[in-house]
Amino acid sequence: MTAGRGAAGGVRRPRAATPIEGIVPVLKPPGMTSHDVVDACRRLFGIRRVGHAGTLDPAAAGVLVVCLGTATRLAEYLSDAVKAYRAEIWLGVGTDSHDSEGRLTDRRPAPAADPGLDEGRLRAALDRRRGPQLQVPPAVSAVHQQGERAYRRHRQGRSVALPPRPVTIHRLELRAWWPGPFPRLLVDVVCSKGTYVRALARDLGADLGRPATLAALIRTAQGPFALADAVTLEDLGRALAAGEGRRLVLPPARALAFLPAWVLDDTDARRVAHGGRPRPRPHPWDEPADRSVLAAVAAGDAGAPAARAGAPGGRVRLLDGGGRLLAVARLEREDAGWRAIPERVLGGAAGSSARRD
């Protein structure tokens, strides 16, 4: 059998006899959609059941968490984890999408008589944008309005009126800035699920009294995964061609290490694997959430809001005695103890074919 070439330059793999299950943090290049990356992984691994946990716009680059096999059931939990970005924002330029891919709608260089922004004013504006807030998604987005994608309505010239949604900006730090008629600033952002960084750029510009657009964006972390953990599609293809691809697939238990864990005995493990519930316990967890995996996005402060947001309240991992992830469960109080109600059951196979750390 002759292997074909994949879209990412890798080798198309024949369908594996034993499917690979787990998580691969991929370094998405600019110019590819998140769905393009998923399609490339389907070809590389030779499996159909592949998904991602949090869309990146085509122009953006960075960490895209790809889920393989039964690990696709965990996408919603991985999407809930905090995300970190580095963004370049242009002031004085506005587009309909609030990024460099959109149509120019406003261009207002600072007048020569205007002393311009100084660092103090910029930092004060960033300070005001931190914390919980309501954000209106961009008109050019996949958010639904009356059953249709907003971007389709916008492209057809129809009105788009999206309600604001609650988001949280945990960190918003100025890294560098370049003054001039069209000032540019480089910022680090740590935010909750559902945050549009290009909408943040738009709102920051409004706070400063001028249009603004997102010029460049890279996702530097998502939950436990940072840029250093991500693999390019080219390297992934080469590893698979050499028979070493499985070492790049991470076990689901590690991917959800930002959730505390129950470690189940054999009896409860069998119950959960067959759709049942483990017996109640006096304590909410056996193993606390691993805050160290969030250090990159929570600035090393385990008590920071970003760290707390990375562990969605009321959920635990259910692990067997070997540390394999069996399910994600919702915690509920029961008398003086706690009950775990499984929401997503993976069974004992999840993580068994992936590398374990």
KOLSE-805597 format. One record per residue: residue in three letters; residue number from 1; x negated, y, z of N, C-alpha, C in turn. Coordinates in steps of 0.2 Angstrom, whole numbers, plus 5000, padded with zeros to 4 digits. Atoms other than C-alpha are relative to their C-alpha. Layout:
<nodes>
 res   n  n.x  n.y  n.z ca.x ca.y ca.z  c.x  c.y  c.z
 Ala NUM    X    Y    Z    X    Y    Z    X    Y    Z
...
</nodes>
This chain:
<nodes>
 res   n  n.x  n.y  n.z ca.x ca.y ca.z  c.x  c.y  c.z
 Met   1 4996 4994 5000 5000 5000 5000 4996 5006 5000
 Thr   2 5004 4994 5000 4993 5017 4996 5004 5006 5003
 Ala   3 4997 4995 4996 4996 5031 5008 5001 5007 4995
 Gly   4 4999 4994 5003 5003 5048 5001 4997 5006 5004
 Arg   5 5003 4994 4997 4997 5065 5005 5006 5004 5004
 Gly   6 4995 4996 4997 5008 5075 5018 4999 5007 4998
 Ala   7 5000 4993 5001 5013 5093 5017 4995 5004 5003
 Ala   8 5005 4996 4996 5000 5099 5030 4993 4997 4998
 Gly   9 5006 5002 5002 4986 5090 5021 4998 4994 5003
 Gly  10 5001 5006 4996 4987 5075 5032 5002 4994 4995
 Val  11 4998 5006 5003 4990 5057 5027 5007 4997 5002
 Arg  12 4993 5003 4999 5008 5050 5025 4999 4993 5003
 Arg  13 5001 5007 4997 5008 5035 5037 5006 4996 4999
 Pro  14 4994 5004 5001 5019 5020 5034 5003 4999 5007
 Arg  15 4996 5000 4994 5033 5017 5047 4997 4995 5005
 Ala  16 5004 5004 4995 5025 5010 5063 5005 4995 5002
 Ala  17 4996 5006 4998 5031 4993 5069 5002 5002 5007
 Thr  18 4998 4998 4993 5031 5000 5087 5000 5008 5000
 Pro  19 5000 4993 5000 5037 5018 5087 4997 5004 5005
 Ile  20 5004 4996 4996 5027 5032 5095 5005 5004 5004
 Glu  21 4996 4996 4996 5036 5041 5109 4996 5005 5004
 Gly  22 5003 4995 4995 5031 5057 5118 5000 5007 4997
 Ile  23 5000 4993 5001 5026 5075 5116 4993 5002 4996
 Val  24 5006 4998 5003 5013 5083 5104 5001 5008 5000
 Pro  25 5000 4993 5001 5010 5102 5106 4996 5001 4994
 Val  26 5003 4998 5007 5006 5108 5088 4998 5007 5000
 Leu  27 5002 4994 5001 4997 5123 5084 5003 5002 4993
 Lys  28 4997 4998 5006 5009 5131 5071 4997 5006 4997
 Pro  29 5003 4994 5003 5001 5142 5058 5005 5005 4997
 Pro  30 4995 4996 5003 5009 5157 5051 5002 4998 4993
 Gly  31 4998 5002 5007 5019 5155 5035 5004 4993 5000
 Met  32 4996 5006 4999 5027 5138 5041 5006 5001 5004
 Thr  33 4995 5000 4996 5044 5137 5048 4999 4994 5006
 Ser  34 5000 5006 4995 5047 5126 5064 5002 4994 4997
 His  35 4997 5006 5003 5057 5114 5054 4995 4997 4995
 Asp  36 5006 5002 5005 5042 5113 5041 4995 4996 5004
 Val  37 5005 5004 4996 5031 5107 5056 5003 4993 5002
 Val  38 4997 5007 4998 5044 5094 5061 5000 4995 4994
 Asp  39 5000 5004 5006 5045 5088 5043 4993 4997 4999
 Ala  40 5007 5003 5001 5026 5086 5042 4999 4995 5006
 Cys  41 5001 5006 4995 5026 5076 5059 5004 4994 4998
 Arg  42 4996 5006 5002 5040 5065 5052 4995 4996 4995
 Arg  43 5004 5003 5005 5028 5061 5037 4994 4997 5003
 Leu  44 5006 5002 4997 5013 5059 5048 5001 4994 5004
 Phe  45 4999 5005 4995 5020 5048 5061 5004 4994 4997
 Gly  46 4996 5005 5003 5031 5038 5049 5007 4999 5004
 Ile  47 4993 5001 4996 5047 5041 5060 5004 5006 4998
 Arg  48 4995 4995 5001 5063 5051 5058 5002 5004 5006
 Arg  49 4997 4997 4993 5067 5055 5076 4995 5005 5002
 Val  50 5004 4995 4998 5057 5071 5078 5003 5006 5001
 Gly  51 4997 4993 4999 5062 5088 5085 4995 5004 5003
 His  52 5005 4996 4997 5054 5103 5092 5004 5004 5006
 Ala  53 4998 4998 4994 5057 5112 5109 4999 5008 5000
 Gly  54 5000 4993 5000 5059 5131 5104 4997 5003 4994
 Thr  55 5002 4998 5007 5058 5139 5087 4995 5006 5001
 Leu  56 5005 4995 5001 5044 5150 5082 5002 5003 4993
 Asp  57 4998 4997 5006 5048 5163 5068 4994 4998 4995
 Pro  58 5005 5002 5005 5039 5159 5051 4993 5004 5001
 Ala  59 5006 4995 5000 5027 5174 5053 4996 4999 5006
 Ala  60 5004 5001 4993 5022 5169 5071 4996 4993 5000
 Ala  61 5004 5006 4999 5009 5156 5076 5000 4998 5007
 Gly  62 5001 5002 4993 5005 5146 5091 5003 4994 5002
 Val  63 4998 5007 4998 5011 5132 5102 5007 4999 4999
 Leu  64 4993 5002 5002 5026 5123 5095 5000 4993 5003
 Val  65 4999 5006 4997 5031 5108 5106 5004 4995 4996
 Val  66 4997 5005 5005 5035 5093 5095 5002 4994 5004
 Cys  67 4998 5005 4996 5045 5079 5103 5001 4994 4995
 Leu  68 5000 5006 5004 5044 5061 5096 5004 4995 5003
 Gly  69 4996 5005 4998 5057 5047 5097 5005 5002 5005
 Thr  70 4995 4999 4995 5067 5046 5113 4998 5007 5004
 Ala  71 5002 4994 4997 5057 5061 5119 5004 5006 4998
 Thr  72 4996 4994 5003 5068 5072 5108 5006 5002 5005
 Arg  73 4995 4999 4995 5081 5070 5122 4998 5005 5005
 Leu  74 5002 4996 4995 5070 5081 5133 4999 5007 4997
 Ala  75 5002 4993 5004 5069 5096 5120 5003 5006 5004
 Glu  76 4997 4995 4997 5082 5106 5130 4996 5002 5007
 Tyr  77 5003 4998 4994 5072 5105 5146 4993 5003 4999
 Leu  78 5007 4997 5002 5055 5109 5138 5002 5007 4997
 Ser  79 4998 4993 5002 5064 5124 5130 5001 5005 5005
 Asp  80 4999 4996 4994 5069 5130 5147 4994 5003 5003
 Ala  81 5006 4998 4997 5051 5132 5152 4998 5007 4998
 Val  82 5002 4994 5002 5043 5149 5152 4995 5000 4994
 Lys  83 5004 4999 5006 5034 5155 5137 4996 5006 5000
 Ala  84 5005 4995 5000 5019 5166 5135 4998 5002 4992
 Tyr  85 5001 4997 5006 5015 5177 5120 4994 5005 5000
 Arg  86 5004 4994 5001 5002 5189 5114 5003 5004 4993
 Ala  87 4997 4997 5005 5010 5202 5103 4997 5007 4998
 Glu  88 5002 4994 5003 5005 5217 5092 5006 5004 4998
 Ile  89 4994 4996 5002 5018 5231 5091 4997 5007 4997
 Trp  90 5001 4994 5004 5018 5246 5079 5005 5005 5002
 Leu  91 4995 4995 4998 5026 5262 5085 5000 5005 4994
 Gly  92 4999 4995 5006 5034 5274 5072 5002 4996 4994
 Val  93 4998 5004 5006 5039 5260 5060 5006 4995 5003
 Gly  94 4994 5004 4998 5056 5251 5061 5002 4996 4994
 Thr  95 4997 5005 5005 5063 5236 5051 5006 4997 5002
 Asp  96 4994 5002 4998 5079 5228 5050 5000 4993 5004
 Ser  97 5001 5006 4996 5072 5212 5058 4996 5001 5006
 His  98 5004 4998 4995 5061 5221 5070 4993 4997 5000
 Asp  99 5006 5003 5001 5046 5212 5063 4997 5002 4993
 Ser 100 5003 4998 5006 5034 5214 5049 5003 4997 4993
 Glu 101 4997 5004 5006 5044 5202 5038 5006 5004 4997
 Gly 102 4994 4997 5002 5059 5214 5037 5000 5005 4996
 Arg 103 4999 4994 5005 5065 5228 5026 4999 5006 5004
 Leu 104 5002 4994 4997 5058 5245 5031 5006 5004 5001
 Thr 105 4994 4995 4999 5072 5256 5039 4998 5006 5003
 Asp 106 5001 4993 4997 5063 5270 5048 4992 5000 5000
 Arg 107 5007 4998 4999 5046 5278 5047 4999 5007 5002
 Arg 108 5000 4993 4997 5042 5292 5058 4993 5000 5004
 Pro 109 5007 4999 4997 5023 5296 5061 5001 5006 5005
 Ala 110 5000 4995 4994 5020 5306 5077 4998 5007 4996
 Pro 111 5002 4994 5003 5019 5325 5072 4993 5002 5003
 Ala 112 5007 4998 4998 5002 5333 5073 5000 5004 5006
 Ala 113 5000 4996 4994 5008 5345 5086 5001 4996 5007
 Asp 114 4999 5004 4995 5013 5330 5097 4994 4997 5003
 Pro 115 5006 5002 4997 5000 5326 5110 4999 4992 5000
 Gly 116 5000 5007 5001 5005 5308 5107 5001 4996 5007
 Leu 117 5000 5004 4994 5006 5294 5120 4993 4999 5003
 Asp 118 5007 5002 4997 4993 5291 5133 5002 4994 5004
 Glu 119 4999 5007 4997 4990 5275 5143 5004 5000 5005
 Gly 120 4996 4999 4994 4999 5281 5158 5008 4999 4998
 Arg 121 4993 5001 5002 5015 5283 5148 5002 4993 4997
 Leu 122 4999 5006 5003 5013 5267 5139 5001 4995 5006
 Arg 123 4999 5005 4995 5011 5257 5155 5006 5001 5004
 Ala 124 4993 4998 4996 5026 5266 5164 5005 4997 4996
 Ala 125 4994 5003 5004 5037 5260 5149 5000 4993 5000
 Leu 126 5001 5008 4999 5030 5242 5150 5003 4998 5007
 Asp 127 4997 5001 4993 5034 5243 5169 5007 4999 5000
 Arg 128 4992 5000 5000 5052 5247 5166 5003 4995 4996
 Arg 129 4997 5005 5004 5054 5233 5154 4999 4993 5003
 Arg 130 5001 5007 4996 5049 5219 5167 5006 4999 5004
 Gly 131 4994 5002 4996 5062 5209 5176 5006 4998 4996
 Pro 132 4994 5002 5004 5079 5203 5172 5004 5005 4997
 Gln 133 4997 4995 5004 5088 5212 5159 5005 4997 4995
 Leu 134 4996 5002 5005 5101 5211 5145 4997 5002 4993
 Gln 135 5004 4999 5007 5094 5210 5127 5005 4998 4995
 Val 136 4996 5002 5006 5104 5211 5111 4995 4997 4995
 Pro 137 5004 5004 5005 5097 5198 5099 5000 5004 4993
 Pro 138 5000 4996 5006 5091 5205 5082 5005 4997 4995
 Ala 139 4995 5002 5005 5104 5205 5068 4997 4994 4995
 Val 140 5003 5006 5004 5091 5194 5058 4998 4995 5005
 Ser 141 5002 5006 4996 5092 5179 5069 5005 4995 4999
 Ala 142 4996 5006 5001 5100 5162 5070 5006 5000 5005
 Val 143 4995 5000 4995 5112 5167 5084 5007 5000 4996
 His 144 4994 5001 5004 5130 5163 5079 5005 5006 5002
 Gln 145 4994 4996 4999 5144 5176 5077 5006 4998 4996
 Gln 146 4994 5002 5003 5161 5170 5073 4999 4994 4996
 Gly 147 5001 5006 5004 5154 5153 5068 4995 5000 4995
 Glu 148 5005 4999 5006 5141 5160 5056 4993 5002 5003
 Arg 149 5007 4997 4998 5122 5163 5058 5000 5008 4999
 Ala 150 5000 4992 5001 5119 5182 5061 4996 5002 4994
 Tyr 151 5005 4998 5005 5105 5182 5048 5004 4999 4993
 Arg 152 4997 5001 5006 5117 5176 5034 5005 5006 4999
 Arg 153 4996 4995 5001 5130 5189 5038 4996 5007 4998
 His 154 5004 4994 5001 5116 5202 5038 4998 5000 4993
 Arg 155 5003 5000 5007 5109 5197 5021 5006 5001 4995
 Gln 156 4994 4999 5004 5127 5197 5014 5003 5007 5001
 Gly 157 4997 4994 4999 5129 5215 5020 5006 5001 5004
 Arg 158 4994 5000 4995 5142 5211 5033 4997 5002 5007
 Ser 159 5002 4997 4993 5142 5219 5050 4998 4994 5005
 Val 160 5002 5005 4995 5133 5210 5064 5000 5004 5007
 Ala 161 4999 4997 4993 5138 5214 5082 4999 4994 5005
 Leu 162 5002 5005 4995 5129 5202 5094 5001 5003 5007
 Pro 163 5000 4998 4993 5133 5203 5113 4993 4999 5003
 Pro 164 5007 5001 4997 5118 5206 5124 5000 4993 5004
 Arg 165 5001 5006 4996 5111 5191 5133 4995 5001 5006
 Pro 166 5004 4999 4994 5103 5189 5150 4993 4997 4999
 Val 167 5006 5002 5000 5084 5187 5149 4996 5002 5005
 Thr 168 5005 4998 4995 5069 5189 5160 4993 5001 4997
 Ile 169 5007 4999 5002 5052 5197 5156 4996 4999 5007
 His 170 5004 5001 4994 5041 5190 5170 4993 5004 5000
 Arg 171 5006 4996 5000 5025 5198 5164 5000 5004 4993
 Leu 172 5001 4996 5005 5022 5212 5152 4994 5005 5001
 Glu 173 5006 4997 4998 5004 5218 5152 4997 5003 4993
 Leu 174 5003 4996 5006 4995 5231 5140 4993 4997 5000
 Arg 175 5007 5002 5000 4979 5223 5134 4995 5005 4996
 Ala 176 5004 4995 5004 4973 5236 5121 5005 5005 4997
 Trp 177 4996 4996 5004 4980 5251 5112 4996 5005 4996
 Trp 178 5004 4996 5005 4975 5262 5097 5005 5006 4998
 Pro 179 4996 4994 5002 4982 5280 5096 5000 5002 4993
 Gly 180 5000 4997 5007 4986 5289 5080 5007 5001 4998
 Pro 181 4993 4998 5003 5001 5294 5069 5005 4994 5001
 Phe 182 4996 5007 4999 5007 5275 5071 4996 4996 5005
 Pro 183 5003 5004 4994 5001 5269 5088 5001 4993 4999
 Arg 184 5000 5007 4999 4997 5251 5090 4999 4998 5007
 Leu 185 5002 5003 4993 4997 5241 5106 5000 4993 5000
 Leu 186 5000 5007 4999 4993 5224 5111 5002 4998 5007
 Val 187 4997 5002 4993 5003 5216 5125 5000 4992 5001
 Asp 188 4999 5007 4998 5004 5199 5134 5007 5000 5003
 Val 189 4993 5000 4998 5022 5194 5137 5001 4993 5003
 Val 190 4998 5006 4998 5028 5180 5148 5008 5001 5002
 Cys 191 4993 4998 5000 5047 5178 5147 5004 4993 5000
 Ser 192 4995 5006 4999 5062 5166 5149 5002 4998 4993
 Lys 193 4996 5003 5006 5071 5155 5136 5005 5006 4998
 Gly 194 4995 4996 5003 5081 5165 5124 4997 5007 4998
 Thr 195 5002 4993 5001 5070 5181 5124 4997 5000 4993
 Tyr 196 5003 4999 5006 5066 5188 5107 4995 5006 5001
 Val 197 5005 4995 4999 5049 5197 5107 5001 5006 4996
 Arg 198 4998 4995 5005 5054 5207 5092 5005 5005 5002
 Ala 199 4995 4996 4997 5069 5213 5101 4997 5004 5006
 Leu 200 5003 4996 4994 5058 5218 5116 4996 5006 4997
 Ala 201 5003 4994 5004 5047 5228 5103 5005 5006 4999
 Arg 202 4994 4995 5002 5063 5237 5097 5002 5004 5006
 Asp 203 4998 4997 4994 5068 5241 5115 4995 5004 5003
 Leu 204 5006 4996 4998 5051 5247 5120 4999 5006 4996
 Gly 205 5000 4994 5004 5051 5259 5105 5005 5005 5002
 Ala 206 4994 4996 4998 5068 5265 5110 4998 5004 5007
 Asp 207 5002 4997 4993 5061 5269 5128 4996 5005 4999
 Leu 208 5005 4995 5001 5047 5279 5120 5003 5005 4995
 Gly 209 4997 4995 5005 5059 5288 5108 4997 5000 4993
 Arg 210 5003 5001 5007 5052 5281 5092 5002 4993 4998
 Pro 211 4999 5007 5002 5055 5266 5081 4994 4995 5001
 Ala 212 5005 5005 4999 5045 5250 5084 5001 4994 4997
 Thr 213 4999 5006 5003 5042 5234 5076 4994 4995 5002
 Leu 214 5004 5005 4998 5033 5218 5080 4995 4998 4994
 Ala 215 5005 5001 5005 5017 5217 5069 4997 4993 4999
 Ala 216 5003 5007 5000 5010 5200 5074 5002 4997 5007
 Leu 217 4998 5004 4994 5014 5186 5087 4997 4994 5000
 Ile 218 5003 5007 4999 5006 5171 5094 5003 4998 5006
 Arg 219 4997 5003 4994 5014 5160 5107 4994 4996 5003
 Thr 220 5007 5003 4997 4999 5156 5119 5002 4995 5005
 Ala 221 4998 5006 4995 5009 5144 5131 5007 4999 5000
 Gln 222 4993 5002 4999 5025 5135 5133 5000 4995 5006
 Gly 223 5000 5005 4994 5027 5127 5151 4993 4998 5001
 Pro 224 5007 5003 4998 5012 5116 5154 4995 5000 4994
 Phe 225 5004 5000 5006 5005 5118 5136 4997 5007 4998
 Ala 226 5004 4993 5002 4992 5132 5131 4997 4998 4993
 Leu 227 5003 5001 5007 4983 5135 5115 4995 4995 5000
 Ala 228 5005 5005 4999 4969 5124 5121 5003 4993 4999
 Asp 229 4997 5007 5000 4981 5109 5122 5003 4998 4993
 Ala 230 4997 5001 5006 4988 5112 5104 4995 4997 4995
 Val 231 5004 5003 5005 4982 5102 5089 5003 5002 4993
 Thr 232 4998 4998 5006 4983 5107 5071 5003 4994 4996
 Leu 233 4997 5006 5004 4993 5097 5058 4994 4996 4996
 Glu 234 5006 5003 5003 4976 5094 5049 4997 4995 5004
 Asp 235 5003 5004 4995 4968 5087 5064 5004 4994 5002
 Leu 236 4996 5005 4999 4983 5077 5068 5000 4995 4995
 Gly 237 5000 5005 5005 4983 5069 5051 4994 4996 5000
 Arg 238 5006 5004 5000 4965 5065 5052 5000 4995 5005
 Ala 239 5000 5004 4994 4967 5057 5069 5004 4994 4998
 Leu 240 4995 5006 5001 4982 5046 5063 4996 4996 4994
 Ala 241 5003 5004 5005 4972 5041 5047 4994 4996 5003
 Ala 242 5005 5004 4997 4958 5035 5058 5002 4995 5006
 Gly 243 4997 5005 4995 4970 5025 5070 4999 5003 5007
 Glu 244 5001 4997 4994 4967 5038 5084 5006 5004 5002
 Gly 245 4995 4995 4999 4983 5047 5083 5004 5000 5007
 Arg 246 4996 5001 4994 4991 5040 5099 4997 5004 5006
 Arg 247 5004 4997 4994 4978 5048 5110 5003 5008 5000
 Leu 248 4997 4993 5000 4986 5065 5105 5007 5001 5002
 Val 249 4993 5000 4998 5003 5060 5110 5001 5000 5008
 Leu 250 5000 5000 4993 5007 5065 5128 5006 4997 5003
 Pro 251 4994 5003 4997 5019 5056 5140 5005 5005 5002
 Pro 252 4995 4995 4998 5035 5064 5144 5000 5002 5007
 Ala 253 5000 4998 4993 5032 5064 5162 4995 5006 5001
 Arg 254 5005 4995 4999 5017 5075 5160 5003 5007 4997
 Ala 255 4997 4994 5004 5027 5087 5148 5005 5003 5005
 Leu 256 4995 4998 4995 5040 5089 5162 4997 5001 5007
 Ala 257 5003 5000 4994 5027 5091 5176 5002 5006 5004
 Phe 258 4997 4994 4997 5035 5108 5180 5006 4999 5004
 Leu 259 4995 5002 4996 5049 5098 5188 4998 4996 5005
 Pro 260 5002 5004 4994 5048 5090 5205 5002 4993 4998
 Ala 261 4998 5007 5002 5050 5071 5205 5002 4995 5005
 Trp 262 4998 5006 4996 5058 5056 5213 4996 4994 4997
 Val 263 5004 5006 5002 5047 5040 5212 5005 4994 5003
 Leu 264 4995 5005 4999 5059 5025 5211 4997 4993 5001
 Asp 265 5002 5007 4999 5057 5008 5218 5003 4996 4994
 Asp 266 4998 5004 5006 5061 4993 5206 5007 5000 4999
 Thr 267 4993 5000 5000 5079 4992 5211 5003 5006 4997
 Asp 268 4997 4994 5002 5083 5010 5208 4998 5002 4993
 Ala 269 5003 5000 5007 5072 5010 5192 5005 4997 4995
 Arg 270 4996 5004 5004 5083 4996 5185 5007 5004 4999
 Arg 271 4993 4996 5001 5099 5006 5189 5000 5006 4995
 Val 272 5001 4994 5004 5093 5022 5181 4999 4998 4992
 Ala 273 5001 5003 5007 5087 5012 5165 5006 4998 4997
 His 274 4994 5002 5003 5104 5005 5163 5006 5005 5001
 Gly 275 4994 4995 4999 5114 5021 5166 5002 5002 5007
 Gly 276 4998 4999 4993 5116 5021 5185 4997 5005 5003
 Arg 277 5003 4995 4996 5111 5032 5199 4996 4997 5005
 Pro 278 5004 5003 4995 5097 5030 5211 5004 5002 5007
 Arg 279 4997 4999 4993 5102 5029 5230 4998 5007 5002
 Pro 280 5002 4993 4997 5103 5046 5239 4994 5000 5004
 Arg 281 5006 5000 4996 5088 5052 5248 5001 5006 5005
 Pro 282 5000 4995 4996 5085 5063 5263 4997 5007 4998
 His 283 5004 4995 5002 5073 5074 5254 5001 5002 4993
 Pro 284 4998 4998 5007 5075 5084 5237 4995 4997 4995
 Trp 285 5005 5003 5005 5059 5076 5230 4995 4997 5004
 Asp 286 5006 5003 4997 5044 5065 5233 4994 5003 4998
 Glu 287 5006 4997 5003 5032 5074 5222 5002 5007 4998
 Pro 288 4998 4994 5002 5033 5093 5221 4998 5002 4993
 Ala 289 5002 4998 5007 5032 5102 5204 4993 5002 5000
 Asp 290 5007 4998 5001 5015 5104 5198 4999 5007 4997
 Arg 291 5001 4993 5001 5012 5123 5199 4994 5001 4996
 Ser 292 5006 4999 5003 4995 5121 5192 5001 5000 4992
 Val 293 4999 5000 5007 5001 5118 5174 5003 5006 4998
 Leu 294 4997 4993 5001 5010 5135 5175 4995 5006 5001
 Ala 295 5005 4995 4998 4994 5144 5180 4999 5005 4995
 Ala 296 5002 4995 5005 4991 5151 5163 5005 5005 4999
 Val 297 4995 4995 5001 5008 5159 5162 5003 5003 5006
 Ala 298 4998 4997 4994 5011 5163 5180 4994 5003 5004
 Ala 299 5006 4997 4997 4994 5171 5183 4997 4997 5006
 Gly 300 5003 5003 4995 4989 5158 5195 5004 5000 5007
 Asp 301 4996 4999 4994 5003 5163 5208 5006 4995 5000
 Ala 302 4995 5005 5000 5013 5148 5212 5007 5003 5003
 Gly 303 4994 4997 4998 5026 5159 5220 5003 5006 4996
 Ala 304 4998 4995 5004 5028 5171 5206 5007 4998 4996
 Pro 305 4994 5002 5003 5045 5172 5197 4999 4996 4994
 Ala 306 5001 5004 5006 5037 5165 5181 4999 4992 5002
 Ala 307 5001 5007 4998 5032 5149 5191 5007 4997 5002
 Arg 308 4993 5003 4998 5050 5147 5198 5004 4999 4994
 Ala 309 4996 5001 5006 5058 5150 5181 4998 4994 4996
 Gly 310 5002 5006 5004 5047 5136 5174 5002 4993 5003
 Ala 311 4997 5006 4997 5055 5123 5186 5008 5002 5001
 Pro 312 4993 4998 4999 5074 5125 5182 5003 4997 5006
 Gly 313 4998 5002 4994 5083 5124 5198 5005 4994 5000
 Gly 314 4995 5005 4999 5092 5109 5204 4998 4994 4995
 Arg 315 5001 5006 5004 5083 5096 5192 4993 4997 5002
 Val 316 5006 5004 4998 5070 5082 5195 4999 4995 4995
 Arg 317 5002 5006 5004 5061 5069 5185 5001 4994 5004
 Leu 318 4999 5007 4997 5065 5051 5189 4995 4996 4997
 Leu 319 5006 5004 5002 5049 5041 5188 5000 4993 5003
 Asp 320 5001 5007 4997 5046 5022 5190 4993 5000 5004
 Gly 321 5006 5001 4996 5032 5015 5200 4994 5001 4997
 Gly 322 5006 4999 5004 5020 5017 5186 4999 5007 4998
 Gly 323 5001 4993 5002 5023 5035 5184 5004 5002 4993
 Arg 324 4996 4999 5006 5034 5033 5168 5006 5004 5001
 Leu 325 4994 4996 5000 5048 5045 5165 5006 4996 4998
 Leu 326 4994 5004 5001 5065 5036 5166 5006 5005 4998
 Ala 327 4994 4996 5001 5077 5051 5166 4998 5007 5003
 Val 328 4999 4994 4997 5080 5069 5170 5006 5001 5004
 Ala 329 4993 5001 4996 5093 5071 5184 5001 5007 5003
 Arg 330 4997 4994 4996 5103 5085 5192 5000 4999 5007
 Leu 331 5000 5001 4993 5101 5087 5211 5007 5003 5003
 Glu 332 4994 4998 4996 5117 5088 5222 4999 4999 5007
 Arg 333 5000 5001 4993 5118 5090 5240 5006 4994 5002
 Glu 334 4995 5005 4997 5127 5075 5249 4999 4999 5007
 Asp 335 5000 5000 4993 5130 5076 5267 4993 5003 5003
 Ala 336 5007 4997 4998 5112 5078 5275 4995 4998 4995
 Gly 337 5006 5002 5004 5103 5072 5260 5002 5002 4993
 Trp 338 5000 4998 5007 5102 5073 5241 5002 4994 4995
 Arg 339 4998 5005 5005 5109 5064 5226 4997 5002 4993
 Ala 340 5003 4999 5007 5101 5063 5208 5005 4998 4995
 Ile 341 4995 5002 5005 5114 5063 5194 4996 5000 4993
 Pro 342 5003 5000 5006 5105 5057 5178 5003 5004 4995
 Glu 343 4997 4997 5006 5108 5069 5163 4997 4997 4994
 Arg 344 5003 5003 5005 5096 5062 5151 4996 4994 5002
 Val 345 5004 5006 4998 5090 5044 5152 4996 4997 4994
 Leu 346 5005 5002 5005 5075 5038 5142 4999 4992 5001
 Gly 347 5001 5007 4999 5074 5020 5150 4992 4999 5001
 Gly 348 5007 5001 4998 5057 5012 5153 4995 5000 4994
 Ala 349 5005 5000 5006 5050 5013 5135 4997 5007 5000
 Ala 350 5003 4993 5001 5047 5032 5136 4994 5000 5003
 Gly 351 5007 4999 4997 5029 5035 5138 4996 4994 4999
 Ser 352 5004 5006 5000 5024 5017 5136 4995 5000 4995
 Ser 353 5005 5001 5006 5016 5019 5119 4996 5007 4999
 Ala 354 5004 4993 5000 5009 5037 5123 4995 4999 5005
 Arg 355 5006 5000 4996 4993 5041 5131 5002 5002 5007
 Arg 356 4998 4998 4993 4995 5042 5150 4994 5003 5003
 Asp 357 5006 4997 4996 4984 5054 5161 5001 4999 5007
</nodes>
